[in-house]
Amino acid sequence: MMQGRVSTIFFSVGITIMIGWLFYVGKDIILPIVTAIILLQILYAASAAVARIPGLGRTPMWLRATLALFGVLLLLFALTRMLVASLQTLVPSLPRYQGNLESLFAAWFPGPAEPDSPQPEMAEMMTSPSLMIDRGSEAVVKAVSEFANNVLTEIDIAAIAQSVLSSLTSFGGFVFITILYASFMLSEITGFPAKVRRAFGSDSQSKDTLNMIARINHDIGSYLATKTLINVILGVICWVILVVMGVEYAALWAIIIGLLNYIPYIGSIVGVAFPAMFAVAQFGSLTIPLIATGLMAGAQVIIGNLVEPRMLSRSVNLSPMVVLVALSVWSALWGIPGAILAVPFTTILMIILAGRKGTKPIAALLSSDGNV
């Protein structure tokens, strides 16, 4: 009995490691397919909104999902054009930003004293603690100043922006493949229940499988639709704050904040860091960037602790510790896309485990309250 359990655990761990290795190696092939499946679930949730439009309530599901797909395409096209236009306008301003940073560092850390100026003797410093503190402060300032100058000299902000533009180009190809996969999946969605019934044979197994798929579609679609609405609200609030404070390219930073907020816990922090750093480079001072950062951080705290828990309370039922571990695992496998998809992936895993009697206890451990 004990040997059988040990063998089961051993094989389960081995299969998990092999699946993880497969996901890591086959990232370029698997990621667009998985993203297309997630997109299909978003379209299901969006089709419910399309059904509320007068005259479309009785249309077939595939037609409403197709209309939702066209809406997603238009939205992606508009966001991509806005991002590319903002980055193309941003690139010529980067030398001015770099000059502002250099001036700011020069004001913070002035250069060392003139070499001809008299230096206090060691014996004099030993008898005067204030001279020792002044000499030590000068050494620290000199070291920090040299480090800052080296950093500003070695970092080429324009090259970084050009690499971001090239990354957007490759991202466009990824989006095209993902939408192509989602379109073909959408065309086969009507015959999918019949395929499941033929595949499993018995009515009970096929019914359980279809119910599990329906629950996955509902929960993931509801989570992503609600999370998207929250991110849009947060992006609009941050855009208003940046515009009022006079920060350039406010729309670009608002989009970045909204996109990074899909990543649990750390996404909101990283999203605010980008406009904060560029605001320092734009103004060459800390007053306005600190005020803007404080206001955006306050908006993040209010939405993250008050609005989001209420709106997402019924969408996912994952333990915060499980979300943190899933975020680490999927970001290690797939980078930023894995971090964004960590919660949907883990929710799907929990629903699949809850659908089998032998693995239901594992699903209960993954959940927040044990109700699966």
C-alpha positions as CSV (number, residue, x, y, z in Angstrom):
1,M,0.0,0.0,0.0
2,M,2.7,2.4,1.0
3,Q,4.9,1.4,-1.9
4,G,2.0,2.1,-4.3
5,R,1.5,5.6,-2.9
6,V,5.2,6.4,-3.2
7,S,5.2,5.2,-6.8
8,T,2.2,7.3,-7.6
9,I,3.8,10.4,-6.1
10,F,7.1,9.7,-7.9
11,F,5.4,9.3,-11.3
12,S,3.2,12.4,-10.7
13,V,6.3,14.5,-9.9
14,G,8.1,13.1,-13.0
15,I,5.1,13.9,-15.3
16,T,4.8,17.4,-13.8
17,I,8.5,18.1,-14.5
18,M,8.2,16.7,-18.1
19,I,5.2,18.8,-18.8
20,G,6.9,21.9,-17.4
21,W,9.9,21.2,-19.6
22,L,7.6,20.8,-22.6
23,F,5.9,24.1,-21.9
24,Y,9.3,25.8,-21.6
25,V,10.8,24.3,-24.8
26,G,7.7,24.6,-26.8
27,K,6.8,28.2,-25.8
28,D,6.7,29.6,-29.3
29,I,4.2,26.9,-30.4
30,I,2.1,26.4,-27.3
31,L,1.8,30.0,-26.1
32,P,-0.2,31.3,-29.2
33,I,-2.6,28.2,-28.9
34,V,-3.2,28.7,-25.2
35,T,-3.6,32.4,-25.7
36,A,-6.2,31.7,-28.4
37,I,-8.1,29.5,-26.0
38,I,-8.1,32.2,-23.4
39,L,-9.2,34.7,-26.1
40,L,-12.1,32.4,-27.0
41,Q,-13.2,32.4,-23.4
42,I,-13.1,36.2,-23.4
43,L,-15.2,36.2,-26.5
44,Y,-17.8,34.0,-24.8
45,A,-18.0,36.6,-22.0
46,A,-18.2,39.4,-24.5
47,S,-20.9,37.7,-26.4
48,A,-23.1,38.0,-23.4
49,A,-22.7,41.8,-23.6
50,V,-23.4,41.7,-27.3
51,A,-26.6,39.8,-26.6
52,R,-27.9,42.8,-24.7
53,I,-27.8,44.9,-27.9
54,P,-31.4,45.3,-29.3
55,G,-31.9,42.9,-32.1
56,L,-29.0,40.6,-31.3
57,G,-30.4,38.8,-28.3
58,R,-31.7,35.8,-30.3
59,T,-28.7,35.5,-32.6
60,P,-26.5,32.3,-32.4
61,M,-23.6,32.2,-30.0
62,W,-21.0,31.9,-32.8
63,L,-22.4,35.1,-34.5
64,R,-22.2,37.1,-31.2
65,A,-18.7,35.8,-30.5
66,T,-17.6,36.7,-34.1
67,L,-18.9,40.3,-33.5
68,A,-17.0,40.4,-30.2
69,L,-13.9,39.2,-32.0
70,F,-14.2,42.1,-34.5
71,G,-14.5,44.4,-31.6
72,V,-11.4,43.0,-29.9
73,L,-9.5,43.4,-33.2
74,L,-10.5,47.0,-33.5
75,L,-9.5,47.6,-30.0
76,L,-6.1,46.0,-30.4
77,F,-5.5,47.9,-33.7
78,A,-6.3,51.2,-32.0
79,L,-4.1,50.4,-29.0
80,T,-1.2,49.3,-31.2
81,R,-1.4,52.4,-33.3
82,M,-1.4,54.6,-30.2
83,L,1.5,52.7,-28.7
84,V,3.6,52.9,-31.9
85,A,2.8,56.6,-32.5
86,S,3.7,57.5,-28.9
87,L,7.0,55.6,-29.0
88,Q,7.9,57.1,-32.4
89,T,7.3,60.6,-30.9
90,L,9.1,59.6,-27.7
91,V,12.4,58.6,-29.4
92,P,13.4,62.1,-30.6
93,S,12.8,63.5,-27.0
94,L,15.1,60.9,-25.4
95,P,18.3,63.0,-25.7
96,R,16.5,65.9,-23.8
97,Y,15.4,63.4,-21.1
98,Q,18.9,62.1,-20.7
99,G,20.3,65.7,-20.4
100,N,17.7,66.4,-17.7
101,L,18.9,63.3,-15.8
102,E,22.5,64.3,-16.1
103,S,21.7,67.8,-14.8
104,L,19.7,66.3,-11.9
105,F,22.6,63.9,-10.9
106,A,25.1,66.8,-11.2
107,A,22.9,68.9,-8.8
108,W,22.6,66.0,-6.4
109,F,26.2,64.9,-6.5
110,P,28.6,67.8,-7.3
111,G,32.0,67.0,-8.6
112,P,35.0,66.6,-6.2
113,A,36.9,69.5,-4.9
114,E,39.7,71.1,-7.0
115,P,42.9,69.1,-6.8
116,D,44.9,72.3,-5.8
117,S,42.7,73.0,-2.8
118,P,44.5,72.2,0.5
119,Q,43.5,68.9,2.1
120,P,43.5,68.4,5.9
121,E,46.3,66.3,7.4
122,M,45.5,63.0,9.0
123,A,46.5,64.2,12.4
124,E,44.2,67.2,12.1
125,M,41.3,64.9,11.1
126,M,42.0,62.6,14.0
127,T,41.5,65.5,16.4
128,S,38.4,66.8,14.7
129,P,35.4,64.5,14.2
130,S,33.7,67.1,12.0
131,L,36.6,67.0,9.5
132,M,36.5,63.2,9.4
133,I,32.7,63.3,8.7
134,D,33.2,65.9,6.0
135,R,36.1,64.0,4.3
136,G,34.0,60.8,4.4
137,S,31.0,62.5,2.9
138,E,33.1,63.9,0.1
139,A,34.4,60.4,-0.6
140,V,30.9,58.9,-0.7
141,V,29.6,61.8,-2.9
142,K,32.6,61.3,-5.3
143,A,31.9,57.5,-5.5
144,V,28.2,58.0,-6.1
145,S,28.8,60.7,-8.7
146,E,31.3,58.6,-10.6
147,F,28.8,55.7,-10.6
148,A,25.9,57.8,-11.8
149,N,28.0,59.4,-14.6
150,N,29.1,55.9,-15.7
151,V,25.5,54.6,-15.7
152,L,24.2,57.6,-17.7
153,T,27.1,57.3,-20.1
154,E,26.7,53.6,-20.7
155,I,22.9,53.4,-20.9
156,D,21.6,54.4,-24.3
157,I,17.9,55.3,-23.9
158,A,17.4,55.7,-27.6
159,A,18.6,52.1,-28.2
160,I,16.3,50.9,-25.6
161,A,13.3,52.6,-27.2
162,Q,14.3,51.2,-30.6
163,S,14.4,47.7,-29.1
164,V,10.9,48.3,-27.7
165,L,9.7,49.2,-31.2
166,S,11.2,46.0,-32.6
167,S,9.5,44.0,-29.8
168,L,6.2,45.5,-30.7
169,T,6.7,44.3,-34.3
170,S,7.3,40.7,-33.1
171,F,4.3,41.1,-30.8
172,G,2.2,42.0,-33.7
173,G,3.1,38.7,-35.4
174,F,2.2,36.8,-32.2
175,V,-1.2,38.6,-32.0
176,F,-1.9,37.7,-35.7
177,I,-1.2,34.0,-35.1
178,T,-3.2,34.0,-31.9
179,I,-6.3,35.6,-33.6
180,L,-5.9,33.2,-36.5
181,Y,-6.1,30.2,-34.1
182,A,-9.0,31.8,-32.3
183,S,-10.9,32.3,-35.6
184,F,-10.5,28.6,-36.5
185,M,-11.5,27.5,-33.0
186,L,-14.6,29.7,-33.3
187,S,-15.6,28.1,-36.6
188,E,-15.5,24.7,-34.9
189,I,-17.2,25.6,-31.7
190,T,-20.7,24.5,-32.8
191,G,-19.7,20.9,-33.4
192,F,-17.5,20.6,-30.3
193,P,-20.2,19.1,-28.0
194,A,-20.9,16.4,-30.5
195,K,-17.2,15.6,-30.7
196,V,-17.0,15.3,-26.9
197,R,-20.0,12.9,-26.8
198,R,-18.4,10.7,-29.5
199,A,-15.0,10.8,-27.8
200,F,-16.2,9.7,-24.3
201,G,-19.1,7.5,-25.4
202,S,-21.0,7.3,-22.2
203,D,-23.5,10.1,-21.5
204,S,-22.3,10.6,-17.9
205,Q,-18.6,11.2,-18.9
206,S,-19.4,13.5,-21.8
207,K,-21.9,15.4,-19.6
208,D,-19.3,15.9,-16.9
209,T,-16.7,17.0,-19.4
210,L,-19.0,19.5,-21.1
211,N,-20.1,20.9,-17.7
212,M,-16.4,21.3,-16.7
213,I,-15.7,23.1,-20.0
214,A,-18.7,25.3,-19.5
215,R,-17.5,26.2,-15.9
216,I,-14.0,27.0,-17.2
217,N,-15.5,29.3,-19.9
218,H,-17.8,31.0,-17.4
219,D,-15.2,31.5,-14.7
220,I,-12.2,32.5,-16.9
221,G,-14.4,34.7,-19.1
222,S,-15.9,36.4,-16.1
223,Y,-12.5,36.9,-14.5
224,L,-10.9,38.4,-17.6
225,A,-13.9,40.5,-18.5
226,T,-14.1,42.0,-15.0
227,K,-10.3,42.4,-14.7
228,T,-10.3,44.2,-18.0
229,L,-13.0,46.6,-16.8
230,I,-10.9,47.3,-13.6
231,N,-7.8,47.9,-15.7
232,V,-9.6,50.3,-18.0
233,I,-10.9,52.2,-14.9
234,L,-7.4,52.3,-13.4
235,G,-5.8,53.4,-16.7
236,V,-8.3,56.3,-17.1
237,I,-7.7,57.5,-13.6
238,C,-3.9,57.4,-14.1
239,W,-4.3,59.1,-17.4
240,V,-6.2,62.0,-15.8
241,I,-3.6,62.3,-13.0
242,L,-0.7,62.4,-15.6
243,V,-2.5,64.9,-17.8
244,V,-3.2,67.2,-14.8
245,M,0.4,67.0,-13.6
246,G,1.7,67.8,-17.1
247,V,3.5,64.4,-17.7
248,E,4.1,63.8,-21.4
249,Y,2.7,60.7,-23.2
250,A,0.1,60.2,-20.6
251,A,-1.9,57.9,-22.8
252,L,1.1,55.6,-23.3
253,W,1.7,55.3,-19.6
254,A,-2.0,54.7,-18.9
255,I,-2.0,51.8,-21.4
256,I,1.1,50.3,-19.9
257,I,-0.4,50.6,-16.4
258,G,-3.6,48.9,-17.5
259,L,-1.8,46.1,-19.2
260,L,0.7,45.4,-16.4
261,N,-2.2,45.4,-13.9
262,Y,-3.1,41.9,-15.3
263,I,-0.1,40.6,-13.4
264,P,-1.1,40.0,-9.8
265,Y,0.7,41.9,-7.0
266,I,3.8,43.2,-8.8
267,G,2.2,44.4,-12.0
268,S,0.7,47.5,-10.4
269,I,4.0,48.5,-8.8
270,V,6.0,48.1,-12.1
271,G,3.2,49.9,-14.0
272,V,3.5,53.0,-11.8
273,A,7.4,52.9,-11.9
274,F,7.5,53.5,-15.6
275,P,5.8,56.9,-15.7
276,A,7.5,57.9,-12.4
277,M,11.0,57.4,-13.9
278,F,10.2,59.2,-17.1
279,A,8.6,62.0,-15.2
280,V,11.9,62.5,-13.4
281,A,13.7,62.5,-16.7
282,Q,11.1,65.0,-18.2
283,F,11.1,67.6,-15.4
284,G,14.7,67.1,-14.1
285,S,13.4,67.3,-10.5
286,L,11.5,65.2,-8.0
287,T,8.5,67.4,-6.9
288,I,6.0,66.8,-9.7
289,P,7.1,63.1,-10.2
290,L,6.6,62.3,-6.5
291,I,3.2,64.0,-6.4
292,A,2.1,62.1,-9.6
293,T,3.5,58.8,-8.2
294,G,1.7,59.3,-4.9
295,L,-1.6,60.0,-6.6
296,M,-1.3,56.9,-8.9
297,A,-0.2,54.7,-6.0
298,G,-3.2,55.9,-4.1
299,A,-5.5,55.0,-7.0
300,Q,-3.8,51.6,-7.2
301,V,-4.4,51.0,-3.4
302,I,-8.0,52.0,-3.5
303,I,-8.8,49.9,-6.6
304,G,-6.7,46.9,-5.5
305,N,-8.1,46.8,-1.9
306,L,-11.6,48.0,-2.3
307,V,-12.9,47.8,-5.9
308,E,-11.2,44.7,-7.2
309,P,-12.0,42.3,-4.3
310,R,-15.7,43.1,-4.6
311,M,-15.8,42.8,-8.3
312,L,-13.7,39.6,-8.5
313,S,-15.0,37.8,-5.4
314,R,-17.1,35.4,-7.5
315,S,-14.8,35.1,-10.5
316,V,-11.9,33.1,-9.1
317,N,-11.5,31.3,-5.8
318,L,-7.7,30.9,-5.5
319,S,-5.6,31.1,-2.4
320,P,-3.3,34.2,-2.5
321,M,-0.3,31.9,-1.8
322,V,-1.2,29.7,-4.7
323,V,-1.5,32.8,-6.9
324,L,2.0,33.9,-5.8
325,V,3.5,30.5,-6.5
326,A,1.7,30.3,-9.9
327,L,3.0,33.7,-10.8
328,S,6.6,32.7,-10.0
329,V,6.3,29.4,-12.0
330,W,4.6,30.7,-15.1
331,S,6.7,33.9,-15.3
332,A,9.8,31.6,-15.1
333,L,8.4,29.5,-18.0
334,W,7.0,32.2,-20.3
335,G,8.1,35.5,-18.9
336,I,5.5,38.4,-19.0
337,P,2.9,36.4,-20.9
338,G,3.1,33.7,-18.3
339,A,2.7,36.2,-15.5
340,I,-0.4,37.6,-17.1
341,L,-1.9,34.2,-17.7
342,A,-0.9,32.7,-14.3
343,V,-4.3,33.2,-12.7
344,P,-6.4,31.9,-15.6
345,F,-4.1,28.8,-15.9
346,T,-4.3,28.0,-12.2
347,T,-8.0,28.5,-12.2
348,I,-8.4,26.1,-15.1
349,L,-6.2,23.6,-13.3
350,M,-8.3,23.9,-10.1
351,I,-11.5,23.3,-12.1
352,I,-10.1,20.2,-13.8
353,L,-8.8,18.8,-10.5
354,A,-12.2,19.5,-8.9
355,G,-14.0,17.5,-11.6
356,R,-12.3,14.2,-10.5
357,K,-13.0,12.5,-7.2
358,G,-9.4,11.5,-6.7
359,T,-8.0,14.9,-7.2
360,K,-10.7,17.0,-5.6
361,P,-8.8,17.4,-2.3
362,I,-5.9,19.0,-4.3
363,A,-8.4,21.5,-5.8
364,A,-9.7,22.3,-2.3
365,L,-6.1,23.1,-1.2
366,L,-5.6,25.4,-4.2
367,S,-8.8,27.3,-3.5
368,S,-9.2,30.2,-1.1
369,D,-12.1,28.8,1.0
370,G,-12.1,25.0,0.1
371,N,-15.4,25.2,-1.8
372,V,-14.7,23.7,-5.2
